[in-house]
């Protein structure tokens, strides 16, 4: 009886030990679903991004060149005007009166000059006959010459009066778009005082921006090779751009900011670029040959620097340090740490640790559809 009890206890102990061993056996961790992409090799443009300010190609403040009263404004605020278009009329009455006065003075002086010339000619004959003295003849001749000079002065005064009268009709020196009218009909204006309106030329148009001085060598090299292309992002229209060329490189670096000023000129035929707005500017300086490129989301940052998770053939990930270069939209150039064709994780990195097993979300979705 005692032996049977011991035997039963031994069997029970072995069963418990076997069950415990089965319970303590570790389970394999499930694969982490991630999104992956391959590092590719291709030629990518070398681009520099900056913030630019849109400026009118030409801006003219229209001012009066004479003192007077505004009689009429011939345009509507914010309208387009052609070069030479009549913008403002100044009351011409005072200037027409002055012109008439100068013309009357000229007629009087011309009559006096003719009489003086005839008189000098008569005295010249009398001088030869000895009837008059040289002093009398010289005095008449001087009087004739003085009146001739007066006639010349009168003609100059008439030309000036006509110019002043012409200033009463203010015309646009450029083709462009008008702004706010600051002085309405009835207002008195002074010569070269307040601007009546400003006309801006919108086609073409400038975008002014600055780049770090370390880019100066690349900029000069690119400009020497030909026209340097530039793109301006149209404000409030993401993805829509206007193409142009660099037209101006400043002759000095700003020592306060360490930047150099540039201007790009754009056709702006659709007039989507407007003076005073700010816009993103993208300058293409050249091309990087055979660069390794990955999606920008694949690059993570730690205390040791930038890294990516590389998926090995056994579907386990390796944490690898990399050195990135320029970012081009949703892609980034990797200078060191990756080879073309390697697979990197672009989504799901927060759940990963070095050596973890991963499974592509795309692969899992495809298998689910098959089932």
C-alpha positions in Angstrom: 0.0 0.0 0.0 2.8 2.4 0.9 4.7 1.6 -2.3 1.6 2.4 -4.4 1.2 5.7 -2.7 4.8 6.7 -3.5 4.4 5.6 -7.1 1.3 7.7 -7.5 3.0 10.8 -6.0 6.0 10.4 -8.4 3.7 10.2 -11.4 1.8 13.3 -10.2 5.1 15.2 -9.7 6.4 14.3 -13.2 3.0 15.5 -14.8 3.2 18.8 -12.9 6.8 19.3 -14.0 5.9 18.6 -17.6 3.0 21.0 -17.5 5.2 23.7 -16.0 7.7 23.2 -18.7 5.1 23.6 -21.3 3.8 26.8 -19.8 7.2 28.4 -19.4 8.1 27.9 -23.1 8.5 31.4 -24.6 6.2 32.4 -27.5 7.6 34.0 -30.7 6.8 37.7 -31.1 4.5 38.4 -34.0 5.9 40.3 -37.0 5.5 44.1 -36.9 3.5 45.4 -39.8 5.4 48.2 -41.5 5.5 50.0 -44.8 8.8 49.7 -46.8 10.5 51.1 -49.8 13.7 50.5 -51.8 16.6 52.9 -51.9 17.0 53.9 -55.6 19.9 55.4 -57.5 19.1 58.3 -59.9 20.2 61.7 -61.0 18.6 64.4 -58.9 18.7 68.2 -59.3 20.7 70.3 -56.9 18.1 72.9 -55.7 18.1 75.7 -53.2 14.9 77.0 -51.5 14.4 80.6 -50.3 11.6 83.0 -49.5 11.1 85.8 -52.0 9.2 89.0 -52.2 7.2 89.8 -55.4 7.9 93.3 -56.8 6.6 95.2 -59.8 8.9 95.1 -62.8 8.5 98.9 -63.0 6.6 101.2 -60.6 5.9 104.8 -61.4 4.4 107.4 -59.0 2.4 109.7 -61.2 2.9 113.4 -60.0 1.9 116.7 -61.4 4.8 118.8 -62.9 2.8 122.1 -62.6 0.7 123.8 -59.9 -3.0 123.7 -60.6 -6.4 122.2 -60.0 -7.3 118.6 -61.1 -10.0 118.9 -63.7 -10.6 115.2 -64.5 -9.4 111.7 -63.8 -9.7 109.6 -66.9 -9.3 106.1 -65.5 -10.8 103.8 -62.9 -8.9 102.7 -59.9 -7.3 99.3 -60.3 -7.7 99.3 -64.1 -5.1 98.5 -66.7 -3.7 101.3 -68.8 -1.5 101.4 -71.9 1.6 103.4 -72.3 0.8 107.0 -73.2 -2.8 106.7 -72.0 -4.3 110.0 -70.6 -4.6 109.6 -66.8 -5.3 113.1 -65.3 -6.2 116.5 -66.7 -5.1 119.7 -64.9 -7.2 122.8 -65.5 -5.4 124.3 -68.6 -7.0 127.8 -68.5 -4.2 129.7 -66.7 -1.6 128.1 -68.9 -3.5 128.9 -72.1 -3.8 132.5 -71.0 -0.1 132.7 -70.3 0.7 131.2 -73.7 -1.5 133.8 -75.4 0.2 136.6 -73.5 3.7 135.4 -74.6 2.5 135.1 -78.2 1.2 138.7 -78.1 4.5 139.9 -76.6 6.3 138.1 -79.4 4.2 139.8 -82.1 4.9 143.3 -80.5 8.7 142.6 -80.2 8.9 141.3 -83.7 7.3 144.5 -85.0 9.7 146.6 -83.0 12.6 144.5 -84.2 11.6 145.0 -87.9 11.4 148.8 -87.4 14.7 148.9 -85.7 16.4 146.9 -88.5 14.9 149.2 -91.2 15.9 152.3 -89.2 19.5 151.0 -88.8 19.7 150.3 -92.6 18.5 153.9 -93.4 21.1 155.3 -91.0 23.8 153.2 -92.6 23.1 155.1 -95.9 23.1 158.4 -94.1 26.4 157.5 -92.4 28.0 157.0 -95.8 26.8 160.5 -96.9 28.1 162.0 -93.7 24.7 163.2 -92.5 24.8 161.2 -89.2 27.6 160.3 -86.9 29.0 156.8 -86.1 27.6 157.0 -82.6 24.0 157.5 -83.8 24.4 154.6 -86.3 25.9 152.3 -83.7 23.1 153.1 -81.2 20.4 152.2 -83.7 22.2 149.0 -84.8 22.6 148.0 -81.1 18.9 148.7 -80.6 18.0 146.4 -83.6 20.2 143.6 -82.2 18.7 143.9 -78.7 15.2 143.6 -80.1 16.2 140.6 -82.2 17.4 139.0 -79.0 14.2 139.9 -77.3 12.3 138.1 -80.0 14.4 134.9 -79.4 13.6 135.1 -75.7 9.9 135.5 -76.5 10.0 132.4 -78.6 11.7 130.5 -75.8 9.0 131.7 -73.4 6.3 130.4 -75.8 8.0 127.0 -76.0 8.1 126.8 -72.2 4.5 127.9 -72.0 3.5 125.2 -74.4 5.5 122.6 -72.3 3.7 123.8 -69.2 0.4 123.5 -71.0 1.3 120.0 -72.1 1.9 119.1 -68.5 -1.8 119.7 -67.8 -2.4 116.3 -69.6 -0.7 113.7 -67.4 -0.1 110.5 -69.4 1.1 107.0 -68.3 4.8 106.5 -69.0 4.4 102.7 -68.9 1.8 100.0 -69.5 0.5 98.6 -66.2 -2.1 98.6 -63.5 -3.3 101.6 -61.6 -3.6 101.8 -57.8 -5.5 104.0 -55.5 -6.3 107.6 -56.6 -5.1 109.8 -53.8 -6.3 113.2 -55.2 -9.7 113.6 -56.8 -11.0 116.2 -59.2 -11.1 119.7 -57.6 -8.0 119.1 -55.5 -5.1 121.6 -55.9 -1.8 120.0 -56.7 1.7 121.3 -56.5 4.5 120.5 -58.9 6.4 117.3 -57.9 4.5 117.0 -54.6 2.1 114.2 -53.8 1.6 111.2 -56.1 -1.8 111.2 -57.6 -1.7 107.5 -58.4 1.0 104.7 -58.8 1.2 102.5 -61.9 2.8 99.1 -61.5 4.0 96.9 -64.4 2.9 93.3 -63.7 4.0 91.5 -66.8 6.8 90.7 -66.5 7.4 90.8 -62.8 10.3 90.4 -60.3 10.8 88.2 -57.3 13.6 89.3 -55.0 15.2 86.9 -52.5 18.5 86.2 -50.7 20.7 83.2 -50.4 23.6 82.3 -48.0 27.0 83.5 -49.2 28.3 79.9 -49.2 26.1 79.4 -52.3 27.8 82.3 -54.2 30.3 80.1 -56.0 27.6 77.7 -57.2 25.4 80.5 -58.3 28.1 82.2 -60.3 29.1 78.9 -61.9 25.5 78.2 -62.9 25.0 81.7 -64.3 28.2 81.4 -66.3 26.9 78.2 -67.9 23.7 79.9 -69.1 20.4 81.2 -67.9 19.9 80.1 -64.3 16.4 78.7 -63.9 14.2 79.6 -61.0 10.6 78.6 -59.9 8.2 80.6 -57.8 5.4 78.9 -56.0 2.1 80.7 -56.7 0.7 81.9 -53.3 -2.4 80.0 -52.1 -2.0 77.5 -54.9 0.2 74.6 -53.6 1.9 72.7 -56.4 1.4 75.5 -58.9 4.6 77.3 -60.0 5.7 80.0 -62.4 9.0 79.5 -64.2 11.6 82.3 -64.7 15.3 83.1 -64.8 17.7 84.9 -62.6 18.2 88.4 -63.9 20.2 90.1 -61.1 23.0 89.2 -58.8 24.0 91.9 -56.3 27.5 93.2 -56.4 28.2 92.6 -52.7 27.3 90.3 -49.9 25.4 91.8 -47.0 27.8 91.7 -44.1 25.0 92.0 -41.5 23.2 88.8 -42.7 25.8 86.9 -44.7 23.5 86.7 -47.6 23.5 87.9 -51.2 20.5 89.4 -53.0 19.1 88.0 -56.3 16.2 88.8 -58.6 14.2 86.5 -60.8 12.2 87.7 -63.7 8.9 85.9 -64.5 6.6 86.4 -67.6 3.6 86.3 -65.2 1.1 86.2 -68.2 -1.6 84.8 -66.0 -0.9 87.5 -63.3 -0.9 85.0 -60.5 2.1 86.7 -59.0 1.2 90.0 -57.3 3.4 92.8 -56.0 3.9 92.7 -52.2 3.2 89.0 -51.8 5.7 86.5 -50.4 6.4 83.3 -52.2 8.7 80.2 -52.0 11.5 80.3 -54.6 13.3 77.2 -55.9 16.6 77.6 -57.7 18.1 74.7 -59.6 21.9 75.0 -59.5 22.8 71.7 -61.3 22.3 67.9 -61.0 23.8 65.3 -58.6 24.7 62.2 -60.6 23.8 58.6 -59.4 22.6 59.7 -56.0 21.0 57.2 -53.6 17.5 58.4 -52.7 14.9 57.2 -50.2 11.6 58.5 -49.0 12.1 61.3 -46.5 9.9 59.5 -44.0 12.4 56.7 -43.8 15.0 58.9 -42.1 14.7 59.1 -38.3 16.7 61.1 -35.8 18.3 60.0 -32.5 20.9 61.3 -30.1 23.5 59.6 -32.3 22.3 61.3 -35.4 20.2 60.2 -38.4 19.4 56.6 -39.0 17.1 54.2 -41.0 15.8 50.8 -40.3 17.1 48.4 -43.0 15.1 45.2 -43.7 17.3 42.2 -44.1 16.5 39.2 -46.3 15.3 37.3 -43.2 12.7 40.1 -42.6 14.6 41.4 -39.5 15.5 45.0 -39.2 18.9 46.6 -38.7 19.3 50.1 -37.2 21.9 51.9 -39.5 23.4 55.3 -39.2 23.2 57.4 -42.4 24.3 60.9 -43.6 21.6 62.7 -45.6 22.1 65.6 -48.0 19.4 67.6 -49.7 15.7 66.9 -49.5 13.7 67.1 -52.7 10.0 67.1 -51.9 9.1 63.7 -50.5 12.6 62.2 -51.2 16.0 62.7 -49.6 19.5 62.0 -50.9 21.6 59.8 -48.7 25.3 60.4 -49.0 26.5 57.6 -46.7 25.1 54.5 -45.1 22.9 53.0 -47.8 23.4 51.1 -51.0 21.0 51.1 -54.0 18.4 48.3 -53.8 18.3 48.0 -50.0 14.9 48.0 -48.4 14.1 50.6 -45.7 11.1 51.1 -43.4 9.1 54.3 -44.1 6.2 53.8 -41.7 5.9 52.0 -38.4 9.3 52.8 -37.0 8.0 53.6 -33.5 7.2 49.9 -32.8 10.6 48.7 -34.0 13.8 47.7 -32.2 17.0 46.4 -33.8 16.5 42.7 -34.7 12.7 42.9 -34.8 10.8 40.8 -37.4 8.7 42.9 -39.8 6.1 42.2 -42.3 5.2 44.5 -45.2 1.7 46.0 -44.9 1.3 45.7 -48.6 2.1 42.0 -48.5 -0.3 41.4 -45.6 -3.1 43.2 -47.5 -2.4 41.2 -50.6 -2.6 37.9 -48.7 -5.8 39.0 -47.0 -7.4 39.6 -50.4 -6.4 36.1 -51.6 -8.1 34.5 -48.5 
